[in-house]
Amino acid sequence: MLHEQIRCLRTARGMTQVELAHRLGVSKQSVSNWESNNIQPSIELLEKIADLFGVTTDHLLGREALRTLDVSDLTPQQIAHLQLLVEDLRGG
C-alpha cells in the first residue's frame, strides 16, 4: 500500500523519481526501491514524504481515505496552479 501511495502522489504532481529523491535528500534508487516495495522508508522519511505531499502518515500507510484528483492530462503549469489554489484554501 505505501509503495502505491508514494508512486500515486509523485505522479499526480508530475514529479520524477529523481525530483522526489532530490527534495527528500535521498537517492533515486531509494525512491525506486520504495515504489517497487523492496524497502520501506524510515519513520523520519515517512514524515518528510507526508509533509511534502500535504497528506498524513496515516494516509500514506492506507489508514485513512483521502480524495485525489486525476491531473494526468493537465500541464505542469496547470497542476502548479491547482496546488496553489489548494494551499490557499487550506490557509497556507
DASULBEL-V492617 format. One record per pair of residues at least 24 apart in sequence whose C-alpha atoms are under 6 Angstrom apart, sorted by the first residue. I is the first residue (numbers start at 1). J is the second residue. D is the distance in whole Angstrom. If there is no record, write none. Layout:
i-><I:I>
j-><J:J>
d-><D:D>
This chain:
i-><2:2:3:3:3:5:7>
j-><60:61:34:35:37:60:35>
d-><6:5:6:4:5:6:6>
